Amino acid sequence: MTEKTTDCFDEQENAENSNELYEHYHVSVDSGQIPIRIDKFLAIRLGKASRSRIQAAAGADRILVNGKSVKASYKIKPEDEISVVFDFPRRELKLTPENIPLNIQYEDDQLMVINKPAGMVVHPGHGNYTGTLANGLVYYLKGLPMFSNSDDVRPGLVHRIDKNTSGLLVIAKTEEAKVNLSHQFFLKITNRKYIALVWGRFTEKEGTIDTNIGRSRKNRQIFTVYEDQELGKHAVTHYKVIEEIGYVTLVECQLETGRTHQIRVHMKYIGHPIFNDEVYGGDRILWGTTFTKYRQFVKNCFKILPRQALHAKTLGFIHPVTGKEMLFDSELPTDMKEVIEKWRNYINNREIEL
């Protein structure tokens, strides 16, 4: 009794722009298949995929049966439809040095602090194989041992920020610094503050959002809040209102944890999506009037700021060698400053009953 399957290595279901970093497989189980663990079943059927790699995919919720994620211990049933996504490259990815301008805020022999512009990816992945911060780092620091190995696509990186989020990142230049800084992030003793422009007005001027965040079961590219802690990782964001500007608010968000898309997910969760965040619903008018002039005003703001209005403004940590407290602050990027000022002028020039 055998299962029907696509030719897993000739007819892959490659997602757009992901074929070099992700492998996608689909297996249709035969009606006569006997129940066995899915990790064992896939190890046999996929051939080149080890059982440990399959178990890792299951642990990351990347094995779906009939549209729902399952654990490695799940026993397949006749006529199950199995989808698998591996997040490791089938062929080795080399990190190519590229002469990319870096906005360096601070540098010594152990580390450097960089102000990343919006639009720059931190490290290669999912369709972004060149032009990343990592490509620029291996060029700029090519004389250092940590940056001489092209097989490491995350040299010196101890944390990251999203492609379309701007702001401060610390880069380790030695193994000692990398281990030390990584440990600080793990222990949650770093100081990370973001500035965000979000939709709406807050009833509470400050507060804490304490939830579990995990990948959405409907769309694996985005994250969502879960009550069940087994479905997500613990995430804590402290927020404080800085300025109310009509139908939007400028807030400071301090991270206690550092989950993927954390601030963006948390702001949506409390009903205040980040302005022009197309992934989490901030790219449409959520507050305001129905007047044509207002709709055009918001549309113009979106053009000025064609990304989520989020900036990693402050970064603090303990120097891994000297033990000195390091604190860095950056100005808001031009696109955010321009849109904030545009909102101020719009509100000041109108009589709006808020």
C-alpha positions, 0 to 999 in steps of 0.5 A: 500500500503506497501513497500518491505523491508529487515528485518531491525533487522535480515538482516542488511547490516553490513559493514566490522568491523562496526557492533558494532558501525554502523547500516546499513539498506536498504529499497525498496519502493513499487510501490504503496507507497504514497509520505511522508517525509522520516524521518516519513517513516523510523521512522515507518518502522525501529521501534526502530529508533527515528525520531530525530535519523533519522534526525541526520543521514540525517544531516550527509548525511547518508541517501541515496536515489537511491545513493544520499544523501537526507534531512529529508524533502525529500518525498519518491517516489514509487520504491525508494531505500533507504540506511541508516547508523546510527553512534550510537551503537545498544548496549552500548559500554563500554570503557575497561581500558587497560595498554597501554604505553603512550608517555607523553610529559607534565602533570599537574593536569589539562591536559596532552600532549601525543605524539601519535604513528602512528597506534594508534586509538584515540578513539573506533569506526568503528572496533577499540574497543580496544587498543585505546588511550582512553582505555589507558587513562581510565587505566592511569587516572582511579582515576579521575572522568572524566575517571571513566565512562566507557560509555564515549568513548572520555574521556578528548579528545578535538581534534584528529588525524588520526590513521596513523598520529603521533604527539601531542594531548592535553588531559583534566583531568578535566571538567573545562579544557575540556570545556576551551580547547574545546572552544579554538579549536572552536575559532581557537586560538590553534597553530597546525603545521604538517610536511608532506612529499608530492609528487612533487615540489611547484611553490609557496613556501607558500600559503593558501588553503581555501575550503569547505570539506565534505564527498565524495558522491562516497565513504562515508569513504573519504572526498573531496573539494566542491565549494558549502559551503552547501556540506562541512565545511569551512577548511583553511590550511596554508602551507610553503615549508621546503625542496625540495628533488627531486620528493618530498617536505617537507612542514609545514602545519598550521591548522586554522580549524580542519576538518577530514582528512583536510591536506590530502584532501587539499594536494591532492586538490592542486596536492601534495598528502601526500607520501604513503597516500593510501586513497588520492592517495599518495601510488603510484609514482606520480613524477619521472622517469620510471626507474626500479631502481627508482620504486624499491627505492620508493617501499622500501620507502613505506615499511619503512613508511607504512602509510601517511607521516604526523606528528603533530609536534607542539601544542600550547594553553593557559593553562585553569587555569593559563592562561599561553601560552603553546607550545610543539614541537616533533621530527619526528618519526623514519619512517619519518626521515628514509625515508626523509634521504633516499630521500636525499641520493638518490637525492644527488647520482644522476644527475637528471634534475629537 
